[in-house]
Amino acid sequence: MLSSSSSGGSLRRWAPWVLIVAASIILPAVLPPFRLNLLGRFLSLGIVALGVDLIWGYTGLLSLGQGIFFALGGYAIGMHLSLNSLEPGQLPEFFGLYGVKELPAFWQPFASPLFTLVALWTIPALVAGVLGYLVFRNRIKGVYFSILTQAALLVFFNFFNGQQRLINGTNGLKTDTARLFGELVGSDAMQRNLFWLTVLLVVAAWLLCRWLTRGRFGDALVAIRDDEPRMRFTGYNPTAYKTLVFTVAGALAGISGALYTVQSGIVSPQYMAVPFSIEMVIWVAVGGRGTLIGAVLGAVLINYARSLISEQLPETWLFVQGALFLLVVTGLPDGLVGWWRQGGLQHLLAMLGRAPRASTYPGLDLDPSVQAEKSSFLSHPPGGEP
Amino acid sequence: MTALLELRGVTVSFDGFRALNDLNLSLQPGDLRAVIGPNGAGKTTFLDVITGKVRPSEGQVLFRGRSLVGISEHRIARLGIGRKFQTPRVYENLTVRRNLELAVSRRSPFALLFGRLDGSAQDRVQHLLRVVGLDPQAQQLAGGLAHGQKQWLEIAMLLAQDPDLLLVDEPVAGLSDEETDRTGQLLRSLAGDHTVIVIEHDMEFIRNLDSPVTVLHEGHVLCEGAMDTVQKDPRVIEVYLGVDDDHQPQP
């Protein structure tokens, strides 16, 4: 009995990993490049969603401005790719349109790949840390925090939109014609590698978030979410916790934005559009707050559904998204994963008249002699027929 | 001997309304003090001023001779002042054990991330679980506990903090008689090693505490003394029962 349950436990533990490895080997072989690229993009959105789950699902900070950090990561890699395939002395093409003769100083370090790899998550993290510290220190929370983050998002959006001479303004930076390691970024082979990189980083981000949320640190986050004043009176300083976790979410958003950029072929101020940041919250709500895996699932499912539905019926997507959000808010407050974990499937089956077997004594269901007795009992109920 | 806690002429006014009005109070280490008063007497504001939630507009709050005015709540808590709230406030989405583990942990985020709970801290958690009789519920979510159990869990969390000064706001509200007796015993046993202030409405409970009583009225100390003397004080009877011109209390 003991050995069977422990082998069942290890099976449960290893099955998801086996599935992930198998999928990341099989999918690139069977999916057409276009679909694989879509999947890679949506998986990379899973990373920003993990950050949203960390700050909203666990800590109760509903940020509507994660697009800032997402776009900053995207611009970091976009600037590097604009520079790295140039001849010496050449400038990225768009500068010519605005009569800029010399590379702006803040572009210079992005010529270095190493700097870019560090900057694409440290810059968003830094911005998130400073913004977060100022907001949390002043005890701005709840709806005021949400409004403030959205306002910050708009400020960044307008700034990036208006700066043609610095970062090509509203047109953004194109990356798919750039070269990385001598290979075109937009090529199928490169996109397949980027898909694998994305899978790897999603898993790494998930492991990081799980490590953060599983132990006492995660307990402290939940406690801050549920009763912040109580935490203060026990000697905890919520500002430190919130700032830290908001910084981590910023870094994750930056990585996510960079991966999304190289797989979409462009970074533009549209990444800081207000609806996009709100959608991030919807992905997490639909997948399930405070579950981590639900955030990734929500991001991938909703975006894949959107692209499939939009291909067939372009006008209907917004209605579907709205309906989905309403369904989750009214019917599935813990999202898909929360519903699943609370035995939602069994409830649904029961509602459809296919009630599952009672599992009070699962051993009985497996015992052949009990089953034989049960079936003979059911076919000839004692005293059933007069 | 210097007082552990001293309030000197503390006044708190909210838009002109004086929740506390020239309040003076002093506690020696090891004291057990009960604070009573009718609704709106300023009992909870009194705790808010000590714990840093509310800043006094006038006066001084001294803890071991050090001023607490202007220090943030979590720093005051780390100086050794613990507080139990009026309604039981436990972290409902954490298990009972994890509630207590948070209370015994070091407070910095990095200590929680990288440090492990050492053996003595784990022993303390286990000990407290047994003291409050929640050992069987250790793995349950605190939100699922009965009201009395939540009260006890919160008291256990307060003890886990090991503060020098315990501020206990209505510890027996909603408890059964037996639970009330046990709470009283617990608080009495804490005095001596700790300094305890208890705010309570339950007069029987206060009487059983057998400690000096401070009566608050309109943000001011009305009188202090043993329960029996305080209850005979005509001013106390007046604020509790109310007097008007037609119905003078019997002499």
Interface residues (C-beta under 8 A of the other chain):
Chain A: L212 G215 R216 F217 D219 A220 V222 A223 D226 D227 P229 R230 M231 R232 F233 T234 G235 Y236 N237 P238 A240 Y241 L244
Chain B: T51 K53 S72 E73 H74 A77 R78 G82 R83 F85 R89 Y91 E92 N93 L94 R98 E101 L102 A103 S105 R107 S108 P109 L112 L113 L117 M157 Q161
